[in-house]
Amino acid sequence: MSDRASNRNVLFVVMDTVRKDHLSCYGYDRETTPGLERFAEEAAVFEQAVAPAPWTLPVHASMFTGLYPGDHGATQENPYLEDATTLAESLSATHTSACYSSNAWITPYTHLTDGFDSQDNFFEVMPGEFLSGPLARAWKTMNDSERLRQVADWLVGVGNAIHEHLASGGGADSKTPAVIDRTIEFIDGTDEPYFSFINLMDAHLPYHPPDEHREQFAPGVDSTAVCQNSKEYNAGARDIGDDEWEAIRRLYDAEIHHVDDQLDRLFSWMRANGEWEDTLVVVCADHGELHGEHDLYGHEFGVYDPIVNVPLMVKHPDIDAGRYDEQVELIDLYHTVLDHAGVEGEGVSLDPQRSLLGEGFRDEPNAFVEYYQPVVELNQLEGKASDAGIDLPKNSRFYSRMRAARRPAGKYIHNERIADEAYRLDEDPGETENVRETDDPVIAALENSLGEFEADREAWTDVEDDAVLSGMGDDAKQRLEDLGYIE
């Protein structure tokens, strides 16, 4: 351990695409998270944490800016964070920072890594080292120039080709052990207070868990034989029976167990090296996943609770360990980190009422979710439908933007192209009965609250899909294709 004081250190962990009810630390009957069960004994475990969107980019942008998606503008209609100050930028004067992830949305291309002193996205062999420190600014300059971007894309294309050759096949493609290794190296090598952010991608489709975890949770399951393309199922081009869903869920559990094992390795190292006691440790998911609920697979085309009611655990000396039923939002983590770091914030200012470190946090009863037109998914969905001779109606959830107001007792969803939905979550946690047309005071209050929230948003307008990813390099697009976003 270095001589630096640790009372302002931050470790912020996102388990990508992990649904709360598949974690044994939240009561799941398979022991998927023994490491997090130990962590939960000394952490605040939130039962009602809400993500501001159902997918990676806008959620991370919200956690990094303290803004809702409609305010920061990083959505599928414009998948870049622009003109916003990030959490890493606010901490730049007081903390050394690093962002390690294999998520294609968390890269310099989308500007989510702005402000980090070091970043590595692990699917680009050369740029992982190149895109750090002063060279990051030069790299961004290259990508901001239409002419120089061709050179930059060629360079990362070479790196990506090498990576794909080295990391092919089943479970060999997990980057999580490397992410953990780099995080340990970063923490061990800095003498300043640190802000360490990691995103672990194993639970995202496709599910190819390492053998030891697959054998424990999905023995006999061939991960190449089950449906690994959610668009195929959502388009109606592929049926999935009960046995196949069970196999998919077991593979998913194996992936979560792998994440838990690697997190436990990191936490054990921190405990053994004096990095644990006073460090703020946040563990959450950015969103969950649907496995057939509402006839959907993945985390597109809906804002149902398995996607947006996410796991959240926070360890800090000022928070009593235990279970908390108060509703919080992932946006609150922005303020929690600023509060712990003793920083006011250069973009959105610290709001003590939103910090999870204070007493009586979250007086506001509503959480809000925004989902803009899923342009990236639509191209692949339409292709799968067309190949199967299926015509997707334009007035369907596939083309619909969505906004929702949620409380632990209920949820109201405003859909753009289909009828609105409302659910009493306290009585119907599976969201199976739409009570939109009933005279329910909880639903009425949620509808009014959502209307007030929407009054501050810009009107939904048409978007040109061919321009959405125009600024993203070929390497990042390839990673999005690997993850099933594009084809």
DAFENJO-V497393 format. One record per backbone hydrogen bond with DSSP energy under -0.5 kcal/mol. NH is the residue of the N-H (numbers start at 0). CO is the residue of the C=O. If there is no record, write none. Layout:
{{NH:CO} {NH:CO}}
This chain:
{{8:5} {9:193} {10:279} {11:195} {12:10} {12:281} {13:197} {14:12} {14:283} {15:13} {15:199} {17:14} {17:286} {18:16} {19:308} {21:18} {22:19} {23:21} {25:22} {26:23} {27:22} {31:29} {36:32} {37:33} {38:34} {39:35} {40:36} {40:37} {41:38} {42:39} {43:313} {44:42} {44:321} {45:43} {45:311} {46:44} {46:323} {47:323} {47:325} {48:309} {49:327} {50:307} {58:54} {59:55} {60:56} {61:57} {62:58} {63:59} {64:60} {65:61} {70:67} {71:67} {72:68} {74:72} {74:77} {77:74} {79:77} {80:109} {81:71} {81:79} {86:63} {89:85} {90:86} {91:88} {93:90} {94:90} {95:192} {97:194} {98:117} {99:196} {100:119} {101:198} {103:101} {105:102} {106:104} {109:106} {110:106} {111:106} {112:106} {113:110} {115:112} {117:96} {118:130} {119:98} {124:158} {127:123} {128:124} {128:125} {129:125} {130:126} {131:129} {132:116} {134:131} {135:131} {135:132} {136:132} {136:133} {137:133} {138:134} {139:135} {140:136} {141:137} {142:138} {143:139} {144:140} {144:141} {145:143} {148:144} {149:145} {149:146} {150:146} {151:147} {152:148} {153:149} {154:150} {155:151} {156:152} {157:153} {158:154} {159:155} {160:156} {161:157} {162:158} {163:159} {164:160} {165:161} {166:162} {167:164} {172:168} {172:169} {173:170} {178:174} {179:175} {180:176} {181:177} {182:178} {183:179} {184:180} {185:181} {186:182} {187:183} {188:184} {189:185} {189:186} {194:95} {195:9} {196:97} {196:194} {197:11} {198:99} {199:13} {200:198} {203:200} {207:205} {212:209} {213:209} {214:210} {215:211} {216:212} {217:213} {220:217} {221:219} {222:220} {224:221} {225:221} {229:227} {231:228} {232:228} {233:229} {234:230} {235:232} {236:231} {237:231} {244:240} {245:241} {246:242} {247:243} {248:244} {249:245} {250:246} {251:247} {252:248} {253:249} {254:250} {255:251} {256:252} {257:253} {258:254} {259:255} {260:256} {261:257} {262:258} {263:259} {264:260} {265:261} {266:262} {267:263} {268:264} {269:265} {270:266} {271:267} {272:268} {273:270} {274:269} {275:269} {278:275} {279:8} {280:278} {280:314} {281:10} {281:279} {282:312} {283:12} {284:310} {287:306} {288:305} {289:297} {291:295} {294:291} {295:292} {297:289} {306:303} {307:303} {308:304} {309:48} {309:307} {310:17} {311:45} {312:282} {313:43} {314:280} {315:313} {318:315} {319:317} {321:42} {323:44} {327:47} {329:49} {331:328} {332:329} {333:330} {334:330} {335:331} {336:332} {337:333} {338:334} {339:335} {340:336} {341:337} {341:338} {342:337} {349:343} {351:349} {353:350} {354:350} {357:354} {360:357} {361:352} {366:405} {368:403} {369:51} {370:401} {374:372} {377:373} {378:374} {379:375} {380:376} {381:377} {382:378} {383:379} {384:380} {385:381} {386:382} {387:383} {388:385} {389:384} {391:389} {392:390} {395:393} {398:395} {399:396} {401:370} {402:413} {403:368} {404:411} {405:366} {406:409} {409:406} {410:422} {411:404} {412:420} {413:402} {414:412} {415:400} {420:412} {422:410} {424:422} {425:408} {426:423} {427:423} {430:427} {433:431} {434:421} {434:432} {437:434} {439:437} {443:439} {444:440} {445:441} {446:442} {447:443} {448:444} {449:445} {450:446} {451:447} {452:448} {453:449} {454:450} {455:452} {456:453} {464:462} {466:463} {467:464} {469:466} {471:468} {476:472} {477:473} {478:474} {479:475} {480:476} {481:477} {482:478} {483:480} {484:479} {485:479}}
